[in-house]
Amino acid sequence: MTPRVVVGLGPVDPELVVPVLGPSVRFVPDPTPEDFAIAEGAIVRAAVDVDRTLLDRMPALRVLARTGVGVDRIDLGAAAERGIPVTITPGSNARAVAEGAFTMLASLIKRMGESHAHVVGGRWGIAAAPTPGDLFGATLAVIGYGRIGRIVAGFAAAFGMEVLVHDPFVQAETHENVSLDDAVRRADAITLHLPGDGGELVTPDLLAAARPGLVLVNCARASLVRTETLARALADGTLGGVGLDVFDTEPVTAAAIDTHPLVGHPGVMFSPHTTGLSERALVETMRLAAESVRAVLHGRAPAAVAPAAPPHRHTPPHRHTPPHRHTPPHRHTPPHRHTPPPQTPASEPQTGEHT
């Protein structure tokens, strides 16, 4: 029997998927036009665009398996027209992303990067060193209370942080549910865990209500907040720290970094969209994607399929959700908040996914 062909769209390690796909499948990590023409399955990495043109090149395709859950780069309508299910791997890297986001958040609050630069720059002494903030007693707003947001909230609570949750579709049972405006107004730090299909979420008007020195971490989608908004908020002290694992254009080239508006600010931390790519998470993600392909090719339903169109997860910035469910009996004095030194944003705008 002629083996069925499954192709990799983006870097897919054969050692992780071939044992799962089984002996009746020939996996092609670097497909040619001839491979595309007969491919019945495709495992798609986050950074790959799948449009009508690409689908037209794969007339035998029966399943698209996305590694991860973000499908904003896949033409779901075109896939649906062809009867091709787009499978996803929810939860496979949720803990890895949550660990990365919280580690970045804690590093920014504790000013670890600035302290490192202080020492390697030949400086010493408490008087001149950056003053670390505190996790215990600080207020963290978790924007998006899905798998990742829930794990981050658990981490924060374990460190003694007060946790606020904003998610118009999910109510937290153990934390206070608030509107987006209230979350930003009350928080010492915010972390974003929403899909990007709803467009810009964190706007200048929204940040105007924030307390000075707010720390913001985005390990979700770059479209949730504009780079220029972050640059201005860092410059005027609204933001005291920014952590990004997602960018407008990826990969970020050396030339783009040279002109990036946030580069050079001591309170900025980048990672190359890798928070969800821990060793354990990558193995699990590839296994689930390959299992989905195998299920479809054997006439079974896959474990998880993306909806026909991405759901709209968040409300516009100034639309309030219902009042929060309870008022804490006592709210302590906020922890130490540092005010960043004046910073002039670069004039050039930025020109610019996990698995």
HUMO-V361038 format. One record per residue. N is the residue number from 0. OMEGA is omega in whole degrees, -180 to 180 (999 if undefined). Layout:
BEGIN
((N OMEGA) (N OMEGA))
END
This chain:
BEGIN
((0 179) (1 -180) (2 173) (3 -177) (4 172) (5 -177) (6 173) (7 175) (8 -169) (9 -177) (10 177) (11 -178) (12 179) (13 -178) (14 -179) (15 -174) (16 -177) (17 179) (18 -179) (19 -179) (20 176) (21 -173) (22 -179) (23 -177) (24 171) (25 -180) (26 -178) (27 -178) (28 179) (29 -172) (30 173) (31 175) (32 178) (33 178) (34 178) (35 -175) (36 -177) (37 -177) (38 176) (39 179) (40 177) (41 174) (42 -168) (43 175) (44 -171) (45 -173) (46 -175) (47 175) (48 176) (49 -178) (50 -179) (51 -178) (52 179) (53 179) (54 177) (55 180) (56 -178) (57 -174) (58 -179) (59 -173) (60 180) (61 -178) (62 171) (63 -180) (64 -180) (65 177) (66 -174) (67 -178) (68 -179) (69 -179) (70 -178) (71 179) (72 178) (73 177) (74 -177) (75 179) (76 179) (77 178) (78 -180) (79 178) (80 -178) (81 -179) (82 -178) (83 176) (84 174) (85 -177) (86 180) (87 -178) (88 -176) (89 176) (90 -175) (91 -180) (92 -176) (93 -179) (94 179) (95 179) (96 -180) (97 178) (98 -180) (99 -179) (100 -178) (101 177) (102 178) (103 179) (104 -179) (105 180) (106 180) (107 179) (108 179) (109 178) (110 -177) (111 179) (112 179) (113 179) (114 177) (115 180) (116 179) (117 -178) (118 -178) (119 175) (120 177) (121 -180) (122 -178) (123 176) (124 -177) (125 -175) (126 -176) (127 -175) (128 175) (129 180) (130 -179) (131 171) (132 -178) (133 171) (134 179) (135 179) (136 178) (137 -180) (138 178) (139 174) (140 178) (141 -177) (142 -174) (143 -173) (144 173) (145 -177) (146 -177) (147 -179) (148 179) (149 -180) (150 178) (151 179) (152 177) (153 177) (154 -177) (155 180) (156 179) (157 178) (158 178) (159 177) (160 171) (161 -175) (162 171) (163 -179) (164 170) (165 173) (166 -176) (167 -178) (168 -177) (169 177) (170 176) (171 -179) (172 -175) (173 179) (174 -179) (175 177) (176 -174) (177 173) (178 179) (179 179) (180 -179) (181 179) (182 -179) (183 -178) (184 -173) (185 -170) (186 166) (187 179) (188 175) (189 178) (190 -173) (191 180) (192 178) (193 171) (194 -175) (195 -174) (196 179) (197 179) (198 -175) (199 -180) (200 -178) (201 -177) (202 175) (203 179) (204 179) (205 -179) (206 -179) (207 -179) (208 -176) (209 173) (210 -178) (211 176) (212 179) (213 175) (214 -179) (215 177) (216 178) (217 174) (218 -176) (219 180) (220 -178) (221 -176) (222 -179) (223 180) (224 -178) (225 178) (226 -180) (227 177) (228 178) (229 -178) (230 180) (231 -178) (232 173) (233 -177) (234 -177) (235 175) (236 176) (237 175) (238 176) (239 180) (240 178) (241 175) (242 -178) (243 170) (244 -179) (245 -174) (246 -178) (247 178) (248 179) (249 -1) (250 177) (251 -178) (252 177) (253 179) (254 180) (255 178) (256 -180) (257 -177) (258 -178) (259 -175) (260 -176) (261 -178) (262 179) (263 177) (264 -176) (265 -178) (266 -179) (267 178) (268 178) (269 164) (270 -170) (271 -180) (272 -176) (273 -177) (274 180) (275 -174) (276 174) (277 -177) (278 -179) (279 -178) (280 -179) (281 179) (282 -179) (283 -180) (284 180) (285 179) (286 -179) (287 178) (288 180) (289 178) (290 178) (291 178) (292 -179) (293 -180) (294 -178) (295 -179) (296 178) (297 175) (298 179) (299 178) (300 177) (301 -176) (302 -176) (303 -179) (304 178) (305 177) (306 -178) (307 176) (308 -179) (309 179) (310 176) (311 -168) (312 -174) (313 179) (314 175) (315 -172) (316 -173) (317 174) (318 -176) (319 171) (320 180) (321 -179) (322 -179) (323 -165) (324 178) (325 176) (326 -179) (327 -178) (328 -179) (329 178) (330 -174) (331 175) (332 -178) (333 179) (334 180) (335 177) (336 179) (337 174) (338 -177) (339 177) (340 178) (341 -177) (342 178) (343 -179) (344 176) (345 -175) (346 -177) (347 176) (348 177) (349 176) (350 178) (351 999) (352 999) (353 -159) (354 999))
END
